[in-house]
Amino acid sequence: MVIFGSKMKSGKIEQTPLRLLTASNNCSDLTAKASRKPLGLTEELKNNKLESVVETDDGSCLFEDMKRRFLSFKKHKYMENLEHYQNLAEGQAPKILGMPSTILGFQPGEAFIVRNIANLVPSFESGPSETNAALEFSVNALEVENILVVGHSCCGGIRALMSMDDEVEKSSFIQNWVVVGRDARLWTKAAASKLSFDQQCKHCEKESINRSLLNLLTYPWIEEKVKNGILSVHGGYYDFVDCTFEKWTLDYKEDNLKEKHGRISVKNHLFWS
C-alpha cells in the first residue's frame, strides 16, 4: 500500500510531512520545502531540478507522472532483464525484505509504504495491527491525500487464501492474516466458480484490492475525508507476465457502500503498457 499526498493552500504547497512525486513535464513548476516539524526532522529540497507535483482535482497530474515512471521501469529495467521478470511470474523466492517501490519509481521519502502479505487492508473492526497503525499515522498525523492499494499477479498470499478450506481452523499466522481477504475469496468463488484455479486466483487478486478499498472506508476518519473530497483511495494491479499496470480510483457513493458485499463504483480506470 502506497500512501502519499500534499496539501495545497493559496497556490502554494503547505508544509507537509511527505514529499510528492517529481513533476512530469506537463505539470506546473514549483520548488517545495517539506517540513516534518512534528517529528523533529526537516527536509529541504536543494536540487532545483527536483520539483513537486501540483495535483489537479482528479489526481491526473500525479498519476501521469507515475505512469511515466512505470513506463521508464518497463523500458529500462523490465525489457533489459526480461528473463528475470518472467521468472518472477512463475514464483518469487526473495532473500531480503524490501520496499515495493521499483515499478513506480518511488525514491526514499516520496511515499509512505506499507507492506504485508497480499497487500490486504483489514477492516476497522478487525482490531489493532501494524497496518491499522500505519493508516492512522499517515492519514491523521501526516494528512496524506492519496492511498494506493497495489496488488500483483502470481501472488502467493492470494493463492494461499484461495487454497484454504471454507471451515478450516486458522492454525498459522499466515492463515490468520490472509483470512482478512475472506470476502474477496467468497465473491470470487461465487462469480468465477467455473474458471480454472489459476484464473480464480487472478480474479481474486483484483477483487481483494477492491475489498481493501471498501475496508479502508470502515475507518471513520478515512471515510469522512473521502466523503469530503480531502482524501482519495485508489487500486492498482501489476501484472508480472506482460509488465502492465492498471490503476483505478474508488468513486465514493455513500448509498452504494451501505451493503458490505456490494460492488464498488470506480472512475479514472487507466491501463499502462
C-alpha positions in Angstrom: 0.0 0.0 0.0 1.4 3.4 -1.0 0.3 6.5 0.9 1.2 9.9 -0.5 0.0 13.5 -1.0 0.4 17.1 -0.1 -1.8 19.9 1.0 -2.3 22.8 -1.4 -3.1 26.3 0.0 -3.4 29.7 -1.7 -1.4 28.4 -4.7 1.5 27.2 -2.6 2.4 23.9 -1.0 1.6 23.9 2.6 4.2 22.3 4.9 3.5 18.6 4.9 5.5 15.6 6.2 5.6 13.8 2.8 7.1 15.0 -0.5 5.2 14.2 -3.7 6.4 12.6 -6.8 8.8 14.6 -9.0 6.9 16.6 -11.6 6.3 15.5 -15.2 6.9 17.9 -18.0 3.1 18.7 -18.1 2.9 19.9 -14.6 3.4 23.3 -13.0 7.0 24.1 -11.9 7.3 24.7 -8.2 10.2 24.3 -5.8 9.0 23.0 -2.5 10.2 22.7 1.0 8.8 19.8 3.1 8.8 20.1 6.8 8.5 17.3 9.4 8.5 19.5 12.4 6.1 17.3 14.4 8.7 14.5 14.0 11.6 16.7 14.8 13.1 16.4 11.3 13.3 18.9 8.4 14.0 18.0 4.8 14.7 20.7 2.2 14.8 20.1 -1.5 18.1 21.7 -2.6 18.2 20.4 -6.1 16.4 22.8 -8.4 15.7 20.0 -10.8 13.7 18.2 -8.2 10.2 19.7 -8.2 6.9 18.8 -6.6 3.8 17.7 -8.4 0.8 20.1 -8.3 -2.1 17.8 -8.3 -5.3 18.5 -10.2 -8.7 17.8 -8.6 -8.8 14.3 -10.2 -5.2 13.5 -9.5 -4.4 13.3 -13.2 -1.1 15.1 -13.0 0.2 13.0 -10.2 -0.7 9.7 -11.9 0.6 11.0 -15.3 4.0 11.3 -13.5 3.6 7.8 -12.0 2.7 6.4 -15.5 5.9 8.0 -16.9 7.9 6.3 -14.2 6.3 3.0 -14.7 6.9 3.1 -18.5 10.5 4.0 -17.8 10.8 1.0 -15.5 9.4 -1.2 -18.2 11.8 0.1 -20.9 15.0 0.3 -18.9 14.6 -2.5 -16.3 11.9 -4.9 -17.3 12.9 -5.3 -21.0 16.6 -5.3 -20.3 16.1 -8.1 -17.6 13.2 -9.9 -19.3 14.2 -13.4 -18.3 14.4 -12.4 -14.6 11.0 -10.8 -14.6 9.4 -13.7 -16.5 10.9 -16.0 -13.8 9.2 -13.8 -11.2 5.9 -14.6 -12.9 6.5 -18.3 -12.1 7.0 -17.6 -8.4 9.2 -15.5 -6.1 11.8 -16.6 -3.6 13.2 -13.4 -2.1 16.3 -13.3 0.1 15.6 -9.9 1.7 12.5 -7.9 2.7 12.4 -4.5 0.9 10.0 -1.7 -0.1 7.9 -2.3 -3.2 8.9 0.9 -4.9 10.8 -0.2 -8.0 8.0 -0.4 -10.6 6.5 3.0 -9.8 9.9 4.7 -9.4 9.5 5.9 -5.8 12.6 7.3 -4.2 13.2 7.5 -0.4 10.9 10.0 1.2 8.5 10.2 -1.7 5.8 7.9 -0.4 4.8 6.2 2.9 5.0 2.5 2.0 3.0 -0.2 4.0 3.7 -3.8 3.0 2.1 -7.1 4.1 1.3 -10.5 2.7 -1.1 -10.0 -0.3 -1.3 -6.3 0.5 -4.6 -6.7 2.4 -6.2 -3.9 4.4 -8.1 -5.2 7.4 -11.3 -3.6 8.4 -11.6 -1.2 11.4 -13.4 -3.9 13.4 -10.5 -6.3 13.0 -8.6 -4.7 15.8 -5.1 -3.4 16.2 -2.4 -4.3 13.6 0.7 -2.7 12.1 -1.4 -1.8 9.0 -4.1 0.0 11.2 -1.4 2.0 12.9 0.2 3.0 9.6 -3.1 4.2 8.3 -3.9 6.2 11.4 -0.4 7.8 11.4 -0.3 8.7 7.7 -3.9 9.9 7.4 -4.3 11.7 10.7 -0.8 12.8 11.5 0.8 13.2 8.1 -2.5 14.2 6.4 -1.8 12.5 3.2 -4.3 12.9 0.3 -4.0 9.6 -1.5 -3.9 5.9 -0.6 -3.0 3.4 -3.4 -3.5 -0.3 -2.7 -1.4 -2.3 -5.1 -1.7 -6.0 -5.8 0.1 -8.1 -8.3 -0.2 -11.2 -10.5 1.0 -14.7 -9.3 0.5 -13.6 -5.7 1.4 -16.3 -3.2 -0.7 -14.8 -0.4 -3.8 -14.8 -2.6 -3.1 -18.4 -3.7 -2.9 -19.4 0.0 -6.2 -17.6 0.6 -7.9 -19.4 -2.3 -6.4 -22.8 -1.2 -8.0 -22.6 2.3 -11.0 -24.8 3.1 -14.1 -22.8 4.0 -14.3 -24.1 7.6 -10.5 -24.6 8.2 -9.2 -23.8 11.6 -6.7 -21.0 11.4 -3.6 -22.8 12.7 -0.9 -20.5 11.4 0.0 -16.8 11.3 -0.4 -16.9 7.5 -3.9 -18.3 7.7 -4.8 -15.8 10.4 -3.7 -13.0 8.2 -5.0 -14.0 4.8 -8.4 -14.6 6.2 -8.7 -10.8 6.1 -9.4 -11.4 2.4 -12.2 -13.8 3.0 -14.8 -11.6 1.4 -12.8 -11.4 -1.8 -12.4 -15.2 -1.8 -16.2 -15.8 -1.3 -17.0 -13.3 -4.0 -14.5 -14.9 -6.4 -15.9 -18.4 -5.7 -19.4 -17.2 -6.5 -18.5 -15.2 -9.6 -15.7 -17.4 -11.1 -16.5 -20.9 -9.9 -16.3 -22.3 -13.5 -12.8 -20.9 -14.1 -9.6 -22.8 -13.5 -7.9 -22.4 -10.2 -5.2 -20.1 -11.7 -7.9 -17.9 -13.3 -9.8 -17.8 -10.0 -6.6 -16.6 -8.2 -6.1 -13.9 -10.8 -9.7 -12.8 -10.3 -9.3 -12.8 -6.5 -6.0 -10.7 -6.8 -8.1 -7.9 -8.2 -11.1 -8.5 -6.1 -9.0 -8.4 -2.9 -7.9 -4.9 -3.9 -11.5 -3.7 -4.2 -12.3 -5.4 -0.8 -9.4 -3.5 0.7 -10.7 -0.2 -0.7 -14.0 -0.9 1.0 -12.3 -1.9 4.2 -10.5 1.5 4.2 -13.9 3.1 4.4 -14.7 1.3 7.6 -12.2 3.6 9.3 -14.4 6.6 10.3 -11.7 9.2 9.8 -10.9 7.8 6.4 -14.5 7.7 5.2 -15.1 11.2 6.5 -12.1 12.6 4.5 -13.1 10.6 1.4 -16.7 11.8 1.7 -15.5 15.4 1.9 -13.1 15.1 -1.0 -10.0 15.5 1.1 -8.7 12.0 0.6 -8.8 9.7 -2.4 -8.3 5.9 -2.4 -7.0 4.1 -5.5 -6.5 0.5 -6.5 -3.5 -0.7 -8.6 -2.6 -4.0 -10.2 0.8 -5.0 -11.6 1.0 -8.0 -14.0 4.4 -9.7 -13.8 3.7 -11.7 -17.0 3.5 -8.8 -19.5 4.6 -5.9 -17.4 1.4 -3.9 -17.4 -0.2 -1.7 -14.7 -3.8 -0.9 -14.0 -4.9 1.9 -11.8 -8.4 2.9 -10.7 -10.0 5.3 -8.2 -12.9 4.5 -5.9 -15.9 6.6 -6.8 -17.4 7.3 -3.4 -21.1 6.9 -3.4 -22.4 6.6 0.2 -25.6 4.8 -0.8 -23.7 2.1 -2.7 -21.4 1.3 0.3 -24.1 0.5 2.9 -24.1 -3.1 1.8 -20.8 -4.7 2.9 -20.7 -7.1 -0.1 -21.9 -4.5 -2.6 -19.9 -3.8 -5.7 -17.8 -0.6 -5.7 -18.0 2.2 -8.2 -14.7 3.2 -9.8 -13.6 6.0 -12.0 -10.4 7.1 -13.8 -9.6 3.5 -14.8 -6.2 3.6 -16.5 -4.1 0.9 -18.2 -0.3 1.3 -18.7 1.6 -1.0 -21.0 
